[in-house]
């Protein structure tokens, strides 16, 4: 695997995205640092409301008012996307950068056939005939488990189930073999057999074409199967990041450990599911110091005083005043 520290395709530093309200501007994403190498899959995990989706939308500048990116750099293949023109961004989106939305209805036009929409995604960025584009679209539908793809291209989004529409959105994102795919919980609506097929195709795309993938999810099992590295997000911050096996086998941050203990895979049949006490704070009412402090069983007095700075541990990084030591996670 390529070292993202020395050869990043995407490098994000100090990203801060706020939402303006009558009583101030509240940060949904606070000082996020990320890097993804070509051919690498980075999993971004956390509870709902942790800032995962806002991070993904920020990377391709799809934040609408009252949201605003107020700080940080977003470097894609050496180009700063924060200062790129709207025309330049339109040329990158769907071609070199693709995004898979959690809700496929955000991307599918109800009055156009699937074939029209998928072929347009190819013709917008590539010189070929419409027939050639339709053949490519049919192949893409087949790869995500849609049978009779030629016939399906003639149908409209309302003729597909929710899971089928999601597969169409995934196939469309993969059409042009982009340099980067940002996938926002793309397999949530799919059954496990189709999900496994999608994960295989994503890994194959990354391995064979060098496509980098940011896979946003709350499912640690998917991350363990798919990702090379994992970033754990809480209250708009990356609280732990590193190689997926190292982080999931021996987490340093108490929140990461709490997520692992909350997974149904770690509970025997018939036993009560574990949970992290409390709820994630709203962006306008985050506590002082470490934002996880009110829910953390390892909180110290210093945790209320200031947010911990990142601690580097080889290929890993975490933010905690009282980290989980090796062996404690078990």
C-alpha positions as CSV (number, residue, x, y, z in Angstrom):
1,X,0.0,0.0,0.0
2,X,1.2,3.5,-0.8
3,X,2.2,5.6,2.1
4,X,-0.4,8.4,2.4
5,X,2.1,10.5,4.4
6,X,4.6,10.6,1.4
7,X,2.2,10.4,-1.6
8,X,-1.2,11.7,-0.8
9,X,-3.8,12.2,-3.5
10,X,-6.0,14.1,-1.1
11,X,-4.6,16.1,1.8
12,X,-6.8,18.0,4.2
13,X,-5.4,20.3,6.8
14,X,-7.3,22.3,9.5
15,X,-10.7,22.0,7.8
16,X,-13.3,23.9,9.7
17,X,-17.0,24.1,8.5
18,X,-19.5,26.1,10.4
19,X,-23.3,26.7,10.2
20,X,-24.5,30.2,10.9
21,X,-27.4,30.9,13.2
22,X,-29.0,33.9,14.8
23,X,-26.9,33.3,18.0
24,X,-23.6,32.6,16.3
25,X,-21.6,30.3,14.0
26,X,-21.3,26.7,15.2
27,X,-18.6,24.3,14.0
28,X,-19.8,21.0,12.6
29,X,-16.3,20.2,11.5
30,X,-13.5,21.4,13.7
31,X,-9.8,21.3,12.5
32,X,-10.0,18.0,10.6
33,X,-6.7,16.7,9.1
34,X,-6.9,13.8,6.6
35,X,-4.7,12.3,3.9
36,X,-5.6,9.6,1.4
37,X,-3.1,7.9,-1.0
38,X,-3.9,6.6,-4.4
39,X,-5.4,3.2,-4.2
40,X,-6.1,3.5,-0.5
41,X,-9.5,3.1,1.3
42,X,-9.9,5.3,4.4
43,X,-12.9,4.5,6.6
44,X,-14.5,7.5,8.4
45,X,-16.6,6.3,11.3
46,X,-18.6,7.8,14.1
47,X,-22.1,8.2,15.5
48,X,-24.8,10.2,13.7
49,X,-24.1,13.9,14.1
50,X,-20.4,13.5,14.5
51,X,-19.6,15.5,11.3
52,X,-18.8,12.6,8.9
53,X,-21.2,13.7,6.1
54,X,-20.4,17.4,6.5
55,X,-16.7,16.5,6.1
56,X,-17.5,14.6,2.9
57,X,-19.6,17.4,1.5
58,X,-16.9,20.0,2.4
59,X,-14.2,18.2,0.5
60,X,-16.1,18.8,-2.8
61,X,-17.5,22.1,-1.7
62,X,-21.1,21.1,-1.6
63,X,-21.9,23.0,1.6
64,X,-24.8,25.4,1.0
65,X,-25.7,28.4,3.2
66,X,-26.1,28.7,6.2
67,X,-23.1,26.4,6.1
68,X,-19.6,27.7,5.2
69,X,-16.1,26.4,5.0
70,X,-14.2,29.0,7.0
71,X,-10.7,27.5,7.4
72,X,-8.3,24.9,6.2
73,X,-6.8,23.6,2.9
74,X,-8.2,20.8,0.7
75,X,-5.4,19.7,-1.7
76,X,-6.4,17.2,-4.4
77,X,-3.5,16.1,-6.6
78,X,-1.7,19.2,-5.6
79,X,-4.6,21.5,-6.5
80,X,-6.4,23.5,-3.7
81,X,-10.1,22.9,-4.1
82,X,-10.9,25.7,-1.6
83,X,-9.8,28.3,-4.1
84,X,-10.9,26.5,-7.3
85,X,-13.6,28.1,-9.4
86,X,-17.1,26.6,-9.7
87,X,-16.4,25.8,-13.3
88,X,-13.2,23.9,-12.3
89,X,-15.1,22.0,-9.6
90,X,-17.9,21.0,-12.1
91,X,-15.2,19.5,-14.4
92,X,-13.8,17.5,-11.5
93,X,-17.0,16.3,-10.0
94,X,-18.3,13.1,-11.6
95,X,-15.0,12.6,-13.5
96,X,-11.9,12.7,-11.2
97,X,-13.9,13.0,-8.0
98,X,-17.2,11.1,-7.5
99,X,-19.5,11.2,-4.6
100,X,-22.0,8.5,-3.6
101,X,-24.8,10.1,-1.5
102,X,-26.6,8.2,1.3
103,X,-29.9,9.1,-0.4
104,X,-29.9,8.1,-4.1
105,X,-32.8,10.4,-4.8
106,X,-30.3,13.3,-4.3
107,X,-28.6,12.2,-7.5
108,X,-31.2,10.6,-9.7
109,X,-33.5,12.7,-11.8
110,X,-37.1,11.3,-11.7
111,X,-38.0,12.4,-15.2
112,X,-35.0,10.9,-17.0
113,X,-34.4,7.2,-17.6
114,X,-31.5,5.5,-15.9
115,X,-29.7,5.1,-19.2
116,X,-30.0,8.8,-20.0
117,X,-28.5,9.8,-16.7
118,X,-25.7,7.2,-16.7
119,X,-24.7,7.9,-20.3
120,X,-24.7,11.6,-19.7
121,X,-22.3,11.1,-16.8
122,X,-19.9,9.5,-19.3
123,X,-20.5,11.9,-22.3
124,X,-19.9,14.9,-20.1
125,X,-16.3,13.9,-19.5
126,X,-15.4,11.6,-22.3
127,X,-15.4,11.6,-26.1
128,X,-17.5,8.6,-27.2
129,X,-20.9,7.8,-28.9
130,X,-24.1,7.5,-26.9
131,X,-24.3,3.8,-27.8
132,X,-20.8,3.2,-26.4
133,X,-21.8,5.1,-23.2
134,X,-24.9,3.0,-22.8
135,X,-22.8,-0.2,-23.1
136,X,-20.5,1.1,-20.4
137,X,-23.5,1.9,-18.2
138,X,-24.9,-1.6,-18.7
139,X,-21.5,-3.1,-17.6
140,X,-21.5,-0.9,-14.5
141,X,-25.0,-2.0,-13.5
142,X,-24.0,-5.6,-13.9
143,X,-21.0,-5.1,-11.6
144,X,-23.3,-3.9,-8.8
145,X,-25.6,-6.9,-9.1
146,X,-28.4,-5.6,-11.3
147,X,-29.7,-8.2,-13.7
148,X,-30.9,-7.5,-17.2
149,X,-29.0,-4.2,-17.2
150,X,-29.9,-3.3,-20.8
151,X,-33.6,-3.4,-20.0
152,X,-33.0,-1.6,-16.7
153,X,-31.4,1.3,-18.5
154,X,-34.7,2.1,-20.2
155,X,-36.5,2.4,-16.8
156,X,-37.0,5.3,-14.5
157,X,-35.9,5.8,-10.9
158,X,-39.5,5.2,-9.6
159,X,-39.5,1.7,-11.1
160,X,-36.5,0.7,-8.8
161,X,-36.6,-0.1,-5.1
162,X,-34.6,2.0,-2.7
163,X,-31.8,-0.6,-2.6
164,X,-31.7,-0.8,-6.5
165,X,-31.6,3.0,-6.7
166,X,-28.6,3.0,-4.4
167,X,-26.8,0.5,-6.6
168,X,-27.5,2.7,-9.6
169,X,-25.9,5.6,-7.7
170,X,-22.9,3.5,-6.8
171,X,-22.5,2.2,-10.4
172,X,-22.7,5.8,-11.7
173,X,-20.0,7.0,-9.4
174,X,-17.7,4.2,-10.6
175,X,-18.3,4.8,-14.3
176,X,-15.3,7.0,-15.1
177,X,-12.9,5.2,-12.8
178,X,-12.4,8.5,-10.8
179,X,-9.2,9.3,-8.8
180,X,-11.3,9.7,-5.7
181,X,-14.6,8.4,-4.5
182,X,-16.3,9.9,-1.5
183,X,-19.0,7.4,-0.3
184,X,-21.5,8.6,2.3
185,X,-22.9,5.4,3.9
186,X,-23.6,3.9,0.4
187,X,-24.5,0.4,1.5
188,X,-26.9,1.1,4.4
189,X,-30.0,0.2,2.3
190,X,-28.5,-3.0,0.8
191,X,-28.8,-6.6,1.9
192,X,-25.6,-8.3,3.1
193,X,-25.0,-10.3,-0.2
194,X,-25.2,-7.2,-2.4
195,X,-23.2,-5.2,0.2
196,X,-20.4,-7.8,0.0
197,X,-20.4,-7.6,-3.8
198,X,-20.2,-3.8,-3.7
199,X,-17.3,-3.9,-1.3
200,X,-15.5,-6.4,-3.6
201,X,-15.9,-4.1,-6.6
202,X,-14.7,-1.0,-4.6
203,X,-11.6,-2.9,-3.4
204,X,-11.0,-4.1,-7.0
205,X,-11.4,-0.6,-8.4
206,X,-8.9,0.8,-5.8
207,X,-6.4,-2.0,-6.5
208,X,-6.6,-2.0,-10.3
209,X,-7.0,1.7,-11.1
210,X,-5.5,3.4,-8.1
211,X,-8.8,5.1,-7.1
212,X,-8.7,6.4,-3.6
213,X,-11.8,6.0,-1.5
214,X,-13.2,7.8,1.6
215,X,-15.8,5.4,2.9
216,X,-18.1,7.2,5.5
217,X,-20.0,4.8,7.7
218,X,-21.1,3.9,11.2
219,X,-20.5,0.2,10.5
220,X,-17.2,-1.0,12.0
221,X,-17.6,-4.4,10.4
222,X,-17.6,-2.9,6.9
223,X,-14.6,-0.8,7.8
224,X,-12.7,-3.8,9.1
225,X,-13.4,-5.7,5.8
226,X,-12.9,-2.8,3.4
227,X,-10.5,-0.1,4.7
228,X,-6.7,0.2,4.9
229,X,-6.9,2.9,7.5
230,X,-9.7,4.2,9.8
231,X,-10.4,7.6,11.1
232,X,-12.8,7.9,14.1
233,X,-14.8,11.1,14.4
234,X,-16.6,12.7,17.3
235,X,-18.1,16.1,17.7
236,X,-16.5,17.4,14.5
237,X,-13.0,16.2,15.4
238,X,-10.8,13.2,14.3
239,X,-10.1,11.6,17.7
240,X,-8.2,8.6,16.4
241,X,-6.7,7.6,13.1
242,X,-4.4,4.8,11.9
243,X,-4.1,1.4,10.2
244,X,-7.5,-0.4,10.5
245,X,-6.2,-3.6,12.2
246,X,-4.2,-1.7,14.7
247,X,-7.0,0.7,15.7
248,X,-9.7,-1.9,15.8
249,X,-7.6,-4.5,17.7
250,X,-6.1,-2.1,20.2
251,X,-7.9,1.3,20.3
252,X,-6.3,4.2,22.2
253,X,-9.3,6.5,22.4
254,X,-12.1,5.6,24.9
255,X,-14.7,6.6,22.2
256,X,-13.2,4.1,19.7
257,X,-13.3,1.5,22.4
258,X,-17.0,2.4,23.2
259,X,-17.9,2.0,19.5
260,X,-16.3,-1.4,19.4
261,X,-18.0,-2.6,22.5
262,X,-21.4,-1.3,21.1
263,X,-21.1,-3.5,18.0
264,X,-23.5,-6.5,17.9
265,X,-20.6,-8.6,16.7
266,X,-19.0,-8.3,20.1
267,X,-22.0,-9.5,22.1
268,X,-23.1,-13.1,22.6
269,X,-26.6,-14.1,21.4
270,X,-29.1,-13.3,24.1
271,X,-26.9,-10.8,25.9
272,X,-27.9,-7.1,26.2
273,X,-26.2,-4.8,23.7
274,X,-23.6,-2.5,25.2
275,X,-23.9,1.2,24.7
276,X,-22.0,4.4,25.3
277,X,-23.7,6.4,28.0
278,X,-25.3,9.7,27.1
279,X,-25.7,11.3,23.7
280,X,-23.4,13.2,21.4
281,X,-23.5,17.0,22.0
282,X,-25.2,19.4,19.7
283,X,-22.9,21.7,17.8
284,X,-24.2,24.7,19.7
285,X,-23.8,23.1,23.2
286,X,-20.5,21.2,23.2
287,X,-18.7,21.0,26.6
288,X,-15.5,22.7,27.5
289,X,-12.3,20.8,27.1
290,X,-12.6,17.4,25.5
291,X,-16.0,17.1,23.9
292,X,-16.3,13.4,24.9
293,X,-15.7,14.1,28.6
294,X,-19.3,13.9,29.8
295,X,-19.7,10.4,28.4
296,X,-16.2,9.1,29.1
297,X,-15.5,6.7,32.0
298,X,-11.8,7.6,31.9
299,X,-12.3,11.4,32.2
300,X,-9.8,13.3,34.4
301,X,-9.9,16.9,35.8
302,X,-7.6,18.0,33.0
303,X,-10.2,16.9,30.4
304,X,-12.4,19.8,31.4
305,X,-9.7,22.3,31.0
306,X,-8.6,21.9,27.4
307,X,-9.1,19.7,24.3
308,X,-6.2,17.3,24.0
309,X,-3.7,17.8,21.2
310,X,-3.0,14.9,18.8
311,X,-0.5,12.3,20.1
312,X,1.5,10.5,17.5
313,X,2.2,6.8,18.0
314,X,4.0,5.5,14.9
315,X,1.4,5.4,12.0
316,X,-1.4,6.2,14.5
317,X,-2.6,9.4,16.1
318,X,-5.2,10.0,18.8
319,X,-6.5,12.9,21.0
320,X,-6.9,11.8,24.7
321,X,-5.5,12.8,28.1
322,X,-6.0,9.3,29.5
323,X,-5.7,6.9,26.6
324,X,-6.5,3.2,26.6
325,X,-3.3,1.3,27.0
326,X,-2.4,-1.8,25.1
327,X,-4.1,-4.8,26.7
328,X,-6.8,-2.7,28.4
329,X,-9.2,-2.9,25.4
330,X,-9.6,-6.6,25.9
